[in-house]
Amino acid sequence: MAVEVKDRDLISIQEARNLVEAAAAAQERFAALDQAGVDRAVTAVSLATEAQADRLARLAHEETGFGRFEDKVIKNLFASREVYRHIKDLKTVGVISEDPGKRIFEVGVPVGLVTALIPSTNPTSTTIFKALIALKAGCAVIFSPHPSAKNCILETVSIIRKALEDQKLPADLVTCLSMPTKEGTDTLMRHPRMNLILATGGNAMVHAAYSSGTPAIGVGPGNGPAYIEKSADIPLAVKRIFDSKTFDNGTICASEQSIVTETGIRKEVMEEISRQGGYFLPPGDSERVEKILMGPSGTMNAQLVGRTAQHIAKMAAVTIPPGTKILLGQETRVGQKYPYSREKLMPVLGFFVEDNWEKACLKCIEILSVEGAGHTMTIHSKNEAVIREFGLKKPVSRLIVNAPAALAAIGAASALAPSLTLGCGAIGHNSTSDNVGPLNLINIRRVAYGLKELEDLRPAREGPAASNTAASGPGPSDPAFDELVRRVMERLTQV
């Protein structure tokens, strides 16, 4: 007979307190290691999780139902292999930089204990990523998993802990709530020994992190439009948008959420979209899909997140052509009431047409002002002047040029820092606009030698006041005055 667990909130709260104490003890030991010791931990975790990338992807897909198994493998390998390659040579502890000429050096100091909130859309890859950057920074990390992805996250943490134990390092550097509740997560975030929160998830989660009183790095929603400008290679632009939007069925928040193009190339763009597997929903069907995109609370319908176009069409009771990859709703309106203009972590796109690039530019800003400000958008163009103008004007932290947004924004298909936590800056109500990495999890102690005395800082004075000052004692060196004194002394010695 199964025993019902009562008072889950109290059990979760106590577990959170226990994990904090264990992590604090482990981090104190870890903080005594030099850079080589820290790097040993990071390398071990990278190798262990890379070896399990396929199995963890399958577990994530089976548990959540989101996305595509094959793409989750790629995300796990990106987190375990590519992130590692990017961070492995960073100096993060001890002396991390030195300038003998200016007589100053910098010391990396771990922030300490980190609470990491993990979403259900990218559960195993985000866990691997956050574990690696926390360890590289010399920190201990406690994960609070999304309940619907708890088991695959716990298994990922188990693999990481085993890798640490094999290196004779404290396994409690990486721990996880086994009974995640709102109360348990809140206890972690508000615990007096907690030093930082890494929040990846919905608006409510990020808001809770920033409201906890503990310093937080939160990331906001994406809602990036993809602008196809008239000079673009249209077939290649559509191919890149489709590569991005169908990757793991659109679960990466940097993926394109709408297409904006110009009247002069509208027909060509629509034909190319249809040729590559996009389906423009007729007005009646478009309304049916629109009605189910958001749930009763006005947020994304969780039953559609990371699902296929066929699944979404079935839920909306509409018929679509075989082989359809992406559903598109033609739209002119922008706002919270118009789902095609909002974030949709699924293979659904809004489609907007404007007369010229200036109006398209304004439309992209309008879309971002509703949702996704500070995150990411894409432009497909060969016109460097237009690209530069978009770079100067768009309220985003990443403007992706001629690339699939989801893969370029995280640094897999661009030179941006590889990361699965993308800051949105002040305009997105975030504390950073970075692709978050280990350097966001350290404090820097600067050791500076003195270079000047107070007398060196006093301004030189002219006129009678300067003579009085000189008579009263030594002052700053004045080359003209020194030359005068030399000549006078020379004349006196000749008398």
PEQUIWO-V74167 format. One record per backbone hydrogen bond with DSSP energy under -0.5 kcal/mol. NH is the residue of the N-H (numbers start at 1). CO is the residue of the C=O. If there is no record, write none. Layout:
# PEQUIWO-V74167
NH,CO  NH,CO
This chain:
# PEQUIWO-V74167
4,2  6,4  11,7  12,8  13,9  14,10  15,11  16,12  17,13  18,14  19,15  20,16  21,17  22,18  23,19  24,20  25,21  26,22  27,23  28,24  29,25  30,26  31,27  32,29  33,30  38,34  39,35  40,36  41,37  42,38  43,39  44,40  45,41  46,42  47,43  48,44  49,45  50,46  51,47  52,48  53,50  56,52  57,53  58,54  59,55  60,56  61,57  62,58  63,59  64,60  65,61  67,306  72,68  73,69  74,70  75,71  76,72  77,73  78,74  79,75  80,76  81,77  82,77  83,78  85,81  86,82  87,83  88,84  90,87  92,90  94,108  96,94  96,106  97,106  99,104  103,99  104,99  105,447  106,97  107,445  108,94  109,443  111,441  113,111  114,140  115,196  116,114  116,142  117,115  117,198  118,144  123,120  126,122  127,123  128,124  129,125  130,126  131,127  132,128  133,129  134,130  135,131  136,132  137,133  138,135  139,134  140,112  141,173  142,114  143,175  144,116  145,143  146,118  149,146  150,147  153,149  154,150  155,151  156,152  157,153  158,154  159,155  160,156  161,157  162,158  163,159  164,160  165,161  166,162  167,163  167,164  168,165  169,164  173,170  174,171  175,141  177,143  185,181  186,182  187,183  188,184  189,185  190,186  191,187  191,188  194,191  195,113  196,113  197,215  198,115  199,197  199,217  200,117  200,198  201,219  206,202  207,203  208,204  209,205  210,206  211,207  212,209  217,197  218,216  219,199  226,258  227,225  227,378  228,226  228,260  229,227  229,380  232,229  234,232  237,233  238,234  239,235  240,236  241,237  242,238  243,239  244,240  245,241  246,242  247,243  247,244  249,246  250,247  251,247  251,248  255,252  257,224  258,224  259,350  260,226  261,352  262,228  263,354  265,262  266,262  266,263  269,265  270,266  271,267  272,268  273,269  274,270  275,271  276,272  277,274  278,273  279,326  281,279  281,328  286,282  287,283  288,284  289,285  290,286  291,287  292,288  292,289  293,289  293,290  294,290  295,299  298,295  301,293  302,300  304,301  305,301  306,345  307,304  312,308  313,309  314,310  315,311  316,312  317,313  317,314  318,313  324,321  325,277  326,277  327,347  328,279  329,349  330,328  331,351  338,335  339,337  341,338  342,339  346,344  347,307  348,346  349,327  350,257  351,329  352,259  354,261  360,356  361,357  362,358  363,359  364,360  365,361  366,362  367,363  368,364  369,365  370,366  370,367  371,367  373,368  374,395  375,372  377,398  378,225  379,400  380,227  381,379  384,382  387,383  388,384  389,385  390,386  391,387  392,388  393,389  394,390  396,394  397,374  397,375  398,375  400,377  400,398  402,379  402,400  405,403  408,404  409,405  410,406  411,408  412,407  413,407  419,410  423,421  423,434  425,432  428,424  428,425  429,426  430,425  436,421  436,434  440,437  441,438  442,439  443,109  445,107  445,443  446,444  447,105  447,445  448,446  449,103  456,453  457,453  457,454  458,454  458,455  466,463  467,463  468,464  469,465  470,466  471,467  472,468  473,469  473,470  482,478  483,479  484,480  485,481  486,482  487,483  488,484  489,485  490,486  491,487  492,488  493,489  494,490  494,491  495,491  495,492
